[in-house]
Structure formats: C-alpha cells, structure tokens
Amino acid sequence: GLEKQKGDYRLDDPVVALKGGESGKAAIKPGDPLGSKLVRLILLPSDDDDVMPPKGKEPITDAEVLTIIRWIQKGAPFPAAATSASTH
C-alpha cells in the first residue's frame, strides 16, 4: 500500500502492480502466471531472501496462491475503483 511497501512495489495501484517495483521487471503478466514475477516470488521457499511476503510476515495460504494464479490467468483485472484511482 501507500504507507508501507518493499522494493517500491504495490498491489493496490494497477500501474505499479503491472510494472513492478525497483527492478522494473513485469511483476504481473496478465494471462501468464508463470511469466509473472509475483507468482515466482510467492512460490519461493519460505527461507529464501526474496520470498513474498517477506520473512516475519504471515505466509499466504495455498488457497491464496491459487487465487492469485487464477486472477492472473483471467487477465489480472483490477476493480474499477483501483483503476480510476491510479489515473488521478
């Protein structure tokens, strides 16, 4: 979110979510979960330095991972409110 982020990456802003953070690499490739850096990061072992969420934070569940993968498969649509907020 706006207040706290790691590597200048945010999922609440569609423009930033699709572009990626400091690396500038595409974090989300709509329709391509395995080509999406976000998916690769959430699938890393929990002891990896790059795993998302970072160490010390509660890991996401298998169901949440599946939801993210399905969302990306569907084209990674953002709610209308998030899309309109990023254009202002």
N, C-alpha and C positions, 0 to 999 in steps of 0.2 A: 504494500500500500504506500500511500504518500509519506507516512510518518517513518516507516522502517522498511528497509529493503536490503538485499545482499547483492552486491555487484551491479547496482543500478538497474536491477530487474524487477519489474512489477507485473502482476497478472490482472490488476484492476484497470489498467489502461490498455485498450486493444492495440494501439500503435506500438507501445513499448513491449507488450507481450509478444507480438509477432516479430518485432525487430530483434529483441534480445537485449541483454544488459551491456556491461563493459566490453564483452567480446565482440559484440556487433553481429554475431552469428545468429541465424534464424532460430529462435527458441521454439517456435511453433510453425510447422509447415502444414497448413490446412490440408486434410486428406491424407497425410503421410506421417502417422505416428512414429514410425521407426526412423524417419528422417528428421524428427523434431528433437532438438537438444533437450527440451524439458523432459520428454519421456526417457531419454537416455540417463538423465540426472536422477530421476526418481526411481529408476531401476538399479542404480548402483548399490553395492553392498553398504550396509549402514556404517561401516568403519572407513569408507572412502572419504577423502577430504572434500570432494565436490558433490557429495550426495545432497539431494534436496528432499525434505527440508534438512537444514544443517544439523550437525551433532548438537545434542542438548534440547532439541525441539522434538515434539512427539511425531514419530514417523506416520506417514499416511498409510491407510489400510489397503489391502489388496483390492477391495471394492472401490476405493477412491482412485487407485491406479487404473482400474478398468474403466471407470467413468471418464477419466481424462483421456485415455486412449480412444474410447468411443466418441467423445466430443471432438477430438482432432480428426477422426475418421469421417465425421459428419461435416467437416469443413471448419471446425472451431468457431461456430457462431457466438458472438457476444450479445448480451441483452441490449436492447435498443438504448437504454439509459446510459450504459457504459460507452457505447459507440458515439452517442451525441455529446457526452461529457468531454470526450477526448478531442472534439472538433472545436471547442470553445477556448 
